[in-house]
Amino acid sequence: MRRASVLAIFLFAVSIAFAQNQSPPSPPIAISHVTLINPATSTVERDATVIIEGDRIASVLIGAMVKLPGNTRLIDGHGKFLIPGLWDMHVHSAFGDWFPGGRDIILPLFVANGVTGVRDMGGDLPVLLDWRKQIAAGKIPGPRMIVSGPMLDAVLPSGKLRFPSSIAVTTPASAVAAVDQLKSQGSDFIKTQSVISHDAYLAAAAEAHKQNLPFVGHVPDKVRITETVAAGQKSIEHLMGSFEGCSSEEQKFIDGQGNTQLLVSTTDQRKCTALLALLAKTQTWQCPTLAWQRGGTFLDQRDLAHDPLGKYVPAYWRDVTWKRFYDEMMPDLQKDPLELRKEYFARNLKMVADMHQAGVPFLAGTDTAPGIFILPGFSLHDELANFVEAGFTPMEALQTATSNPAKFFAAESSQGSIAKGKLADVVLLDADPLSDIHNTRKIEAVIANGHLYDHTALDTLLKNAESAAHSTIPTN
């Protein structure tokens, strides 16, 4: 009894000290007379007032007069549009020493573009967990982060891993050990890469399910897409395995004998229809990263030297990391004539359209920063436009970056829409994204975790990221 009393007194003292060290709560924020777009319900409400207190939405009123506390920060929403904060569901923010400056460049660029949440698909776990803690404490600007930590992969013939932030998995036993290790270190999910063996892949998937960790990532080179579905893989990235699974020559791809011409010329429509029905029935999520698919497919056609976003790119990214990718990709890329590559990318858009029509669920993701000149935040807006180009309505495109991530995380009670009690992550736009999806770029203000970034603050984030890019040295 005495020990319990001492403990209670100690905890009470700690709580008082903690409270005394907290900064005073931010005043309420009210956005009045705004047009409210809720992709979760596909609804539009005009003349809405959204009141935010702390990190939550306190109330949403439609066409009502409301008396606000005297210290409320009032934002006039006349002629403006409010959407939920955006999620980029495929990023790499801390990737070994390949993208130095992530904290000071990548994180603020997300927020400046209305990206209030990311799924980090392979990175340095201690760094990411530390950033997440600092973001939550308001010490640095950045999005909410759901993180995998290192990716599971096998070594190349050279004996090296292809990417940093990876764990070498050579046997089923080592796959199980890797999953258990990541679980103990705080990973939110498990990401699989391409070179992992068939048996190690299946062992990793089974152990991830045993540990209640979502299992996502690539369709490995030696695994059929139908096997990933059977293994319970929750999301598939980059449309991997889809074209191969629709091909009458799928085994050639498994054997490493495929190429672009074979991929586009051997479609078996009945096989493809069955595959899409399977993906829809199992609700296997797709994150196609079309912005990078387009950028990589036409890499030799891009004027990267004059890209206006180059001011946010450190020399090390451009001259070392991206140059390595460029030099590796270009020989194989130029084996395919430009017309064939145009047909291939058109097939990507059609595959997305056909999957969508079949009922396959989608997530917006970009593969920033490894994708060459796929810039944090900016490229997510490209991705939303790609979905519309593939046949989505603007509302459906918004869903891939708002309500769909909430569904994916089973977090619809707290995020993905603008409603009372939800997390205070919203983006105020100057123009209607439902009339033109490109209007998601016209950002007037961002509220991330209840913290207001008005137009001036957003400009400051961009200027600071630009300065950091010019001064970044190769270290995290």
URKAQUI-V97098 format. One record per helix or strand of 3 or more residues. SS is the DSSP state (alpha for helix, beta for strand). FROM is the first residue (numbers start at 1). LEN is the number of residues. If there is no record, write none. Layout:
# URKAQUI-V97098
ss=SS from=FROM len=LEN
ss=SS from=FROM len=LEN
This chain:
# URKAQUI-V97098
ss=alpha from=2 len=19
ss=beta from=29 len=10
ss=beta from=43 len=11
ss=beta from=56 len=7
ss=beta from=73 len=4
ss=beta from=81 len=4
ss=beta from=86 len=6
ss=alpha from=102 len=11
ss=beta from=115 len=6
ss=alpha from=125 len=12
ss=beta from=144 len=4
ss=beta from=151 len=3
ss=beta from=166 len=3
ss=alpha from=172 len=14
ss=beta from=189 len=4
ss=alpha from=198 len=13
ss=beta from=214 len=4
ss=alpha from=225 len=6
ss=beta from=235 len=3
ss=alpha from=242 len=4
ss=alpha from=250 len=5
ss=alpha from=260 len=6
ss=alpha from=269 len=14
ss=beta from=285 len=3
ss=alpha from=290 len=8
ss=alpha from=299 len=3
ss=alpha from=304 len=3
ss=alpha from=308 len=5
ss=alpha from=315 len=19
ss=alpha from=338 len=21
ss=alpha from=378 len=12
ss=alpha from=394 len=6
ss=alpha from=403 len=6
ss=beta from=426 len=4
ss=alpha from=437 len=5
ss=beta from=443 len=6
ss=beta from=451 len=3
ss=alpha from=455 len=17
